[in-house]
Amino acid sequence: EHGRGHTRGAGVEVVDGDVSLNVGNMKQEERWLVQWKAAMYFMAAKKCRPSKYNHEECNSWNWFWHTQKQSDTGTLKLERVALFQKLLELGEKYWRVNQ
């Protein structure tokens, strides 16, 4: 029961690289780290980048694409740049593998 004044706890479920978030008390930085870990896990496990055409991978692809746009425009927070560079390096390794 989630009535007024009751907050849900933060829960995370990762299934084959797809992230389901219960963001009740999670801060933005925690949510970003969960998405980053899920993307790293997905690429390491499946040996490919997330696809926008596969429904199960769509959330990971949207996050990856959005974060890459932030990185390109310089709006990505400084503490996230190094982590995202690691993800991009892994992504370059699997460029066009799923096609």
Number of C-alpha atoms within 10 A of each C-alpha: 6 7 7 6 6 9 11 14 11 14 12 15 13 16 12 15 23 21 20 14 15 14 15 12 12 16 10 10 12 13 16 15 13 18 23 21 16 20 28 19 17 22 19 15 11 13 16 19 25 26 17 14 9 10 10 16 19 15 20 22 20 14 16 21 14 13 19 16 13 14 17 10 9 11 11 16 11 10 9 15 16 11 13 18 13 13 17 17 11 18 21 13 13 17 14 11 11 11 6
